[in-house]
Amino acid sequence: MPRKSAHLPSKGGSPPSHHSAQASWSDADTYVLLDLVATQKAKAGDGLNFKTAFWNAVAAALCNPTKGAVKSSNACKEKWKRLRKTYELVTRICNTLGFTYLLESGVNVQPESEDIWTVFLKNNKDANSFKNKGWPYYERMKQFMPSQGKGLN
């Protein structure tokens, strides 16, 4: 499926300010958001925290979504928060000893790693959807997300 172009609109265009329908995100819409984050990340600083003007521009870039209602700037910002949270979760999965994460199959928990998975789920309840299913945005986000390295002390 072809992806939409991910260019920020000129400053003259502004997205509609209110929407009655629920914003629904297709893969193409999500990749537009990720492409804009990647191209504008220098403006956001190390934490990738963007200003309101950026979210207005993202909403304007998604004024003709491939799925669902037109996205408001707030819907775009909330989608970004959810993507970041999921990215951090998948990164924890990737960094857990005993797991191998694959884009196509997720953790692909085998009988010999089921106990490790059960313990992991106690502290990461949202991880269950990645037991045998991958997340298509991980590799794209990995290209521009800040390192989550933390010391052991």
C-alpha positions as CSV (number, residue, x, y, z in Angstrom):
1,M,0.0,0.0,0.0
2,P,1.6,3.4,-1.0
3,R,2.4,5.7,1.8
4,K,1.3,9.3,1.9
5,S,4.0,12.0,1.5
6,A,5.2,13.1,4.9
7,H,5.8,16.8,4.3
8,L,4.8,19.5,6.7
9,P,2.3,21.9,5.2
10,S,3.0,25.6,4.8
11,K,2.3,27.7,7.8
12,G,-0.8,29.1,6.1
13,G,-2.8,25.9,6.5
14,S,-4.3,25.0,9.8
15,P,-6.1,21.8,10.7
16,P,-9.8,21.9,11.6
17,S,-10.2,22.7,15.3
18,H,-12.9,20.2,16.2
19,H,-14.0,16.7,15.1
20,S,-17.0,14.7,15.9
21,A,-15.8,11.3,14.8
22,Q,-13.2,9.1,16.4
23,A,-9.7,9.3,14.9
24,S,-8.7,5.9,13.5
25,W,-5.1,5.3,12.4
26,S,-4.2,3.3,9.3
27,D,-0.6,2.1,8.9
28,A,-0.2,4.8,6.2
29,D,-1.3,7.5,8.6
30,T,0.9,6.3,11.3
31,Y,3.9,6.2,9.0
32,V,3.2,9.8,8.0
33,L,3.3,10.8,11.7
34,L,6.6,8.8,12.2
35,D,8.2,10.3,9.1
36,L,7.4,13.8,10.3
37,V,8.8,13.0,13.7
38,A,11.9,11.7,12.1
39,T,12.4,14.8,9.9
40,Q,11.6,17.3,12.7
41,K,13.3,15.5,15.7
42,A,16.1,18.1,15.9
43,K,13.5,20.7,16.9
44,A,12.1,18.5,19.7
45,G,15.3,18.0,21.7
46,D,16.6,14.9,23.2
47,G,13.3,13.9,24.7
48,L,11.4,14.2,21.4
49,N,8.9,16.5,23.1
50,F,7.4,18.6,20.3
51,K,5.7,22.0,20.6
52,T,2.0,22.7,19.7
53,A,3.0,24.1,16.3
54,F,4.5,20.7,15.3
55,W,1.3,18.9,16.2
56,N,-0.8,21.4,14.3
57,A,1.4,20.8,11.3
58,V,1.1,17.0,11.6
59,A,-2.7,17.3,11.8
60,A,-2.7,19.4,8.7
61,A,-0.5,16.8,6.9
62,L,-3.2,14.2,7.8
63,C,-6.1,16.3,6.7
64,N,-7.1,13.5,4.2
65,P,-6.6,10.4,6.3
66,T,-6.7,7.0,4.7
67,K,-8.9,5.8,7.6
68,G,-11.2,7.4,10.1
69,A,-11.9,11.0,10.8
70,V,-9.5,13.9,10.3
71,K,-6.9,13.9,13.0
72,S,-6.8,16.8,15.4
73,S,-3.4,18.1,16.7
74,N,-4.3,16.5,20.1
75,A,-5.2,13.2,18.5
76,C,-1.7,13.2,16.8
77,K,0.0,14.1,20.0
78,E,-1.9,11.3,21.9
79,K,-1.0,8.8,19.1
80,W,2.6,9.8,19.5
81,K,2.4,9.1,23.3
82,R,0.9,5.7,22.6
83,L,3.6,4.9,20.0
84,R,6.4,5.9,22.4
85,K,4.9,3.8,25.2
86,T,4.6,0.8,23.0
87,Y,8.2,1.3,21.6
88,E,9.5,1.4,25.2
89,L,7.6,-1.8,26.0
90,V,8.9,-3.6,22.9
91,T,12.4,-2.4,23.7
92,R,12.1,-3.9,27.2
93,I,11.0,-7.2,25.6
94,C,14.0,-7.1,23.3
95,N,16.4,-6.5,26.2
96,T,15.0,-9.3,28.4
97,L,17.3,-12.3,28.7
98,G,15.6,-15.4,27.3
99,F,13.5,-13.6,24.7
100,T,14.1,-13.1,21.0
101,Y,11.9,-10.5,19.4
102,L,11.1,-10.8,15.7
103,L,9.1,-8.2,13.7
104,E,6.8,-10.9,12.2
105,S,6.2,-13.1,15.2
106,G,6.9,-11.0,18.3
107,V,8.5,-12.9,21.1
108,N,7.3,-16.2,19.8
109,V,7.2,-17.7,23.3
110,Q,8.1,-21.4,23.2
111,P,7.4,-23.9,26.0
112,E,10.9,-23.5,27.5
113,S,10.5,-19.7,27.8
114,E,6.9,-19.7,29.0
115,D,7.9,-19.3,32.7
116,I,10.1,-16.3,31.9
117,W,7.2,-14.8,29.8
118,T,4.8,-15.2,32.7
119,V,7.1,-13.4,35.1
120,F,7.7,-10.6,32.5
121,L,3.9,-10.2,32.1
122,K,3.5,-9.6,35.9
123,N,5.5,-6.3,35.5
124,N,4.5,-5.5,31.9
125,K,0.8,-6.3,31.6
126,D,0.5,-4.7,28.1
127,A,3.1,-7.0,26.7
128,N,0.8,-10.0,26.1
129,S,-0.2,-8.8,22.6
130,F,3.5,-9.3,21.6
131,K,3.7,-12.9,22.7
132,N,3.3,-14.2,19.2
133,K,2.8,-11.0,17.1
134,G,5.3,-8.4,16.1
135,W,4.8,-4.6,16.0
136,P,5.3,-3.0,12.5
137,Y,6.6,0.4,13.8
138,Y,9.5,-0.8,16.0
139,E,12.3,-0.7,13.4
140,R,11.2,2.7,12.1
141,M,11.1,4.2,15.6
142,K,14.4,2.6,16.5
143,Q,16.0,4.8,13.9
144,F,15.3,8.0,15.8
145,M,14.3,7.2,19.4
146,P,16.7,8.3,22.1
147,S,18.7,5.5,23.8
148,Q,17.0,4.1,26.9
149,G,20.3,2.9,28.4
150,K,20.2,2.8,32.2
151,G,22.8,1.8,34.7
152,L,22.5,-1.1,37.0
153,N,23.0,0.9,40.2
